[in-house]
């Protein structure tokens, strides 16, 4: 495939059979290069891992389910190195192009998947979301994106990063495709919510730059008109610095457990930012990890008490995508602020969808719905219902 957008790994094309009919018949999809596809290697964003991979003989179950439903595979997409970066840049492979804002970063680590969908090369794409790797590029590239309930979708045949945080998510441009893929992969929710109630916390929106707050305010008002009143949560938010440190400690510790032996045994050449994160994780002690896990449980219990079965409306990320020419410290500052919002879903294991609802400074900016664990299909349907109704309202 010609790849002017730099979304795909340059693997020789190999036929991947798919059903000739099914609910996804006629649709095309791409797969983040963490998932195994028979006939292809799995590079994980690193040339050394690619060299070690060999050609896979088995396709990851989540990919096979899409093929069995009639979707046609079009290629494996770039990922940030070992899926441990949110900018979308890979020191070995460069930048995939953001289809909504070509001069701006695509976001990562599912950068190639977001690029492929936002540039219209395929109808939808698989990614993974550990700390925000579907939701961030979805917002930056003007797409629908899902981070599912932890454990809802199989990660068998997928390169791991963090066992208790990794999830398989996906991107789509349209609500109809988003719903079709969700129906195929998610099936029915295990949790029945008889009446949808929305909630928000102003403390999550007040952290955003003023222009982002202004851009999202009318969206929040339309959500209230569409779904009914939104309950304002007033309890002080959990202490952010302690929560962020716990998130980093869990992520770093588990990342080293997943990849540390390979990094040291083979001397993997990593980009400086990714290398720093892995070796920071190596230094996290078992006691620190266990304490962080305990804080995660308290954090989860706090949100469970506040929300019950309500759906939380929250920003996806604080702002539009930084420029490709932004300095590393600027991108890191954006990453840090973004994680304050993104980690809620990660730490509580709740599903979150992001909707391409507005722009700030001419750049896409999403808003998110976060639901109870097991309410993934409901969130996708709410997102589609709102976007279809919103198009008539505007």
Buried (B, 14 or more C-beta within 10 A) or exposed (E): EEBEBBBBBEBEEEEBEBBEEBEBEEBBBBBBBBBBBBBBBBBBBBBBBBEBBEEBEEBBBBBBBBBBBBBBBBBBBBBBBBBBBBBBBBBBBEBBBBBBBEEBBBBBBBBBBBBBBBBEBBBBBBBBBBBBBBBBBBBBBBBBBBBBBBEBBBBEBBBBBBEBBBBBBBBBBBBEBBBBBBBBBBEEBEBEBEEBBBBBBEEBBEBBBEEBBEBBEEBBEBBBEBBEEBBEBEEEBBEEEEBBBBBBBBBBBBBBBBBBEBBEEEEBEBBEBBBEBBBBBBEBEEEBBEBBBEBBEEBBEBBBEBBEBBBBBBBBBBBBBBBBEBEEEEBBEBBEBBBBBBBBBBBBBBBBBBBBBBBBEEBBBBBBBBBBBBBBBBBBBBBBBBBEBBEEEE
